[in-house]
Amino acid sequence: MNTEFDSLNLNNVKVLSVGRVGEMQDGTRVVVRSVSSDGRPTLEIQSSPRKIEIRYNP
């Protein structure tokens, strides 16, 4: 999941307590976190009004 996040060449990448967040050129936010609400690592793409979550099995 970190490989996918890094391959997006995001702007304004910030480190969070459980992952990182960055912005695509069109303003779409991308969040990678090691733990989600169900406990699995997640890559989340936030583009209003949609949110896509890709869950990884450890």
N, CA, C and O atoms as a DFTB+ gen file, in Angstrom:
232 C
 N C O
     1  1       0.816      -1.191       0.000
     2  2       0.000       0.000       0.000
     3  2       0.860       1.254       0.000
     4  3       0.507       2.228      -0.664
     5  1       1.995       1.264       0.734
     6  2       2.888       2.422       0.701
     7  2       3.489       2.612      -0.681
     8  3       3.713       3.743      -1.113
     9  1       3.753       1.507      -1.382
    10  2       4.284       1.591      -2.740
    11  2       3.283       2.290      -3.650
    12  3       3.661       3.146      -4.451
    13  1       2.016       1.931      -3.532
    14  2       0.975       2.555      -4.345
    15  2       0.850       4.039      -4.015
    16  3       0.738       4.871      -4.916
    17  1       0.868       4.370      -2.732
    18  2       0.782       5.765      -2.289
    19  2       1.945       6.565      -2.871
    20  3       1.740       7.639      -3.436
    21  1       3.162       6.046      -2.734
    22  2       4.347       6.749      -3.226
    23  2       4.338       6.913      -4.740
    24  3       4.858       7.903      -5.255
    25  1       3.757       5.960      -5.461
    26  2       3.751       6.022      -6.924
    27  2       2.835       7.119      -7.462
    28  3       2.913       7.458      -8.643
    29  1       1.974       7.674      -6.623
    30  2       1.034       8.708      -7.067
    31  2       1.664      10.098      -7.145
    32  3       1.036      11.024      -7.658
    33  1       2.897      10.262      -6.646
    34  2       3.585      11.563      -6.678
    35  2       2.690      12.684      -6.148
    36  3       2.428      13.666      -6.843
    37  1       2.231      12.523      -4.922
    38  2       1.289      13.458      -4.314
    39  2       1.972      14.724      -3.815
    40  3       3.172      14.728      -3.541
    41  1       1.197      15.794      -3.701
    42  2       1.662      17.070      -3.155
    43  2       1.266      17.169      -1.687
    44  3       0.355      16.478      -1.230
    45  1       1.960      18.037      -0.955
    46  2       1.622      18.345       0.442
    47  2       1.459      17.097       1.302
    48  3       0.509      17.004       2.080
    49  1       2.360      16.151       1.173
    50  2       2.279      14.914       1.953
    51  2       2.601      15.220       3.412
    52  3       3.605      15.857       3.730
    53  1       1.716      14.745       4.287
    54  2       1.891      14.948       5.730
    55  2       1.857      13.601       6.429
    56  3       1.117      12.698       6.038
    57  1       2.666      13.479       7.466
    58  2       2.712      12.253       8.255
    59  2       1.650      12.326       9.347
    60  3       1.548      13.322      10.064
    61  1       0.865      11.265       9.463
    62  2      -0.154      11.144      10.503
    63  2       0.309      10.101      11.516
    64  3       1.299       9.407      11.287
    65  1      -0.389       9.995      12.609
    66  2      -0.003       9.014      13.629
    67  2      -0.100       7.575      13.118
    68  3       0.654       6.713      13.570
    69  1      -1.008       7.305      12.191
    70  2      -1.172       5.945      11.669
    71  2      -0.906       5.832      10.173
    72  3      -1.202       4.796       9.578
    73  1      -0.350       6.881       9.547
    74  2      -0.102       6.817       8.114
    75  2       0.314       8.151       7.531
    76  3       1.007       8.940       8.173
    77  1      -0.123       8.391       6.295
    78  2       0.203       9.632       5.589
    79  2      -0.988      10.087       4.755
    80  3      -1.853       9.290       4.393
    81  1      -1.016      11.380       4.456
    82  2      -2.052      11.953       3.606
    83  2      -1.375      12.870       2.597
    84  3      -0.401      13.550       2.918
    85  1      -1.903      12.883       1.368
    86  2      -1.368      13.754       0.332
    87  2      -2.477      14.165      -0.615
    88  3      -3.606      13.684      -0.519
    89  1      -2.140      15.064      -1.534
    90  2      -3.125      15.610      -2.460
    91  2      -2.694      15.406      -3.901
    92  3      -1.535      15.625      -4.252
    93  1      -3.641      14.983      -4.732
    94  2      -3.393      14.883      -6.167
    95  2      -3.538      16.280      -6.771
    96  3      -4.048      17.190      -6.117
    97  1      -3.093      16.450      -8.009
    98  2      -3.147      17.766      -8.649
    99  2      -4.563      18.309      -8.762
   100  3      -4.757      19.525      -8.760
   101  1      -5.564      17.425      -8.862
   102  2      -6.952      17.888      -8.983
   103  2      -7.621      18.133      -7.629
   104  3      -8.813      18.437      -7.571
   105  1      -6.851      18.001      -6.533
   106  2      -7.389      18.245      -5.202
   107  2      -7.878      17.004      -4.477
   108  3      -8.233      17.077      -3.300
   109  1      -7.903      15.876      -5.155
   110  2      -8.305      14.622      -4.527
   111  2      -7.318      14.271      -3.422
   112  3      -6.104      14.318      -3.624
   113  1      -7.845      13.921      -2.257
   114  2      -6.985      13.529      -1.126
   115  2      -6.801      12.023      -1.130
   116  3      -7.727      11.266      -1.418
   117  1      -5.585      11.605      -0.804
   118  2      -5.276      10.180      -0.705
   119  2      -4.681       9.939       0.675
   120  3      -3.757      10.637       1.095
   121  1      -5.217       8.948       1.375
   122  2      -4.758       8.625       2.728
   123  2      -4.321       7.166       2.747
   124  3      -5.037       6.287       2.268
   125  1      -3.149       6.919       3.301
   126  2      -2.703       5.551       3.535
   127  2      -2.542       5.402       5.043
   128  3      -1.926       6.242       5.699
   129  1      -3.102       4.322       5.582
   130  2      -2.973       4.118       7.026
   131  2      -2.769       2.641       7.323
   132  3      -3.292       1.765       6.634
   133  1      -2.003       2.397       8.357
   134  2      -1.648       1.021       8.709
   135  2      -2.795       0.274       9.369
   136  3      -2.823      -0.957       9.356
   137  1      -3.740       1.004       9.946
   138  2      -4.882       0.382      10.623
   139  2      -6.143       1.174      10.290
   140  3      -6.168       2.399      10.405
   141  1      -7.185       0.464       9.879
   142  2      -8.472       1.116       9.613
   143  2      -9.482       0.673      10.661
   144  3      -9.128       0.004      11.632
   145  1     -10.728       1.047      10.461
   146  2     -11.761       0.708      11.445
   147  2     -11.930      -0.801      11.617
   148  3     -12.329      -1.263      12.686
   149  1     -11.630      -1.568      10.570
   150  2     -11.743      -3.026      10.710
   151  2     -10.394      -3.691      10.988
   152  3     -10.291      -4.918      11.001
   153  1      -9.361      -2.874      11.208
   154  2      -8.060      -3.397      11.604
   155  2      -7.082      -3.654      10.473
   156  3      -5.919      -3.967      10.726
   157  1      -7.534      -3.528       9.216
   158  2      -6.653      -3.798       8.083
   159  2      -6.016      -2.513       7.560
   160  3      -6.593      -1.435       7.695
   161  1      -4.819      -2.624       6.958
   162  2      -4.209      -1.474       6.295
   163  2      -5.109      -1.014       5.144
   164  3      -5.753      -1.833       4.489
   165  1      -5.150       0.309       4.901
   166  2      -6.083       0.861       3.923
   167  2      -5.464       1.994       3.119
   168  3      -4.720       2.820       3.650
   169  1      -5.784       2.018       1.833
   170  2      -5.497       3.149       0.962
   171  2      -6.853       3.763       0.638
   172  3      -7.721       3.091       0.082
   173  1      -7.040       5.027       0.980
   174  2      -8.339       5.689       0.808
   175  2      -8.185       6.864      -0.148
   176  3      -7.272       7.677      -0.007
   177  1      -9.091       6.944      -1.125
   178  2      -9.108       8.038      -2.090
   179  2     -10.376       8.837      -1.834
   180  3     -11.484       8.311      -1.944
   181  1     -10.206      10.121      -1.489
   182  2     -11.334      10.980      -1.128
   183  2     -11.534      12.033      -2.208
   184  3     -10.784      13.005      -2.292
   185  1     -12.560      11.826      -3.037
   186  2     -12.907      12.759      -4.101
   187  2     -14.393      13.041      -3.977
   188  3     -15.222      12.175      -4.260
   189  1     -14.728      14.243      -3.558
   190  2     -16.111      14.591      -3.280
   191  2     -16.986      14.333      -4.499
   192  3     -16.605      14.722      -5.603
   193  1     -18.114      13.709      -4.349
   194  2     -18.736      13.220      -3.123
   195  2     -18.389      11.761      -2.813
   196  3     -18.988      11.166      -1.918
   197  1     -17.430      11.179      -3.542
   198  2     -17.129       9.755      -3.366
   199  2     -15.915       9.522      -2.481
   200  3     -15.034      10.372      -2.354
   201  1     -15.900       8.342      -1.874
   202  2     -14.750       7.892      -1.104
   203  2     -14.538       6.423      -1.448
   204  3     -15.457       5.611      -1.341
   205  1     -13.323       6.092      -1.859
   206  2     -12.985       4.716      -2.209
   207  2     -11.966       4.216      -1.201
   208  3     -10.943       4.863      -0.976
   209  1     -12.236       3.074      -0.595
   210  2     -11.302       2.475       0.353
   211  2     -10.835       1.133      -0.191
   212  3     -11.643       0.265      -0.522
   213  1      -9.530       0.980      -0.278
   214  2      -8.933      -0.282      -0.701
   215  2      -8.308      -0.897       0.540
   216  3      -7.372      -0.338       1.111
   217  1      -8.825      -2.048       0.959
   218  2      -8.347      -2.716       2.175
   219  2      -7.370      -3.822       1.784
   220  3      -7.596      -4.563       0.828
   221  1      -6.291      -3.915       2.538
   222  2      -5.267      -4.923       2.294
   223  2      -5.319      -5.972       3.391
   224  3      -5.497      -5.647       4.565
   225  1      -5.165      -7.227       3.006
   226  2      -5.059      -8.293       3.998
   227  2      -3.601      -8.398       4.420
   228  3      -2.710      -8.502       3.577
   229  1      -3.360      -8.369       5.725
   230  2      -1.967      -8.417       6.203
   231  2      -1.285      -9.742       5.896
   232  3      -0.117      -9.928       6.237
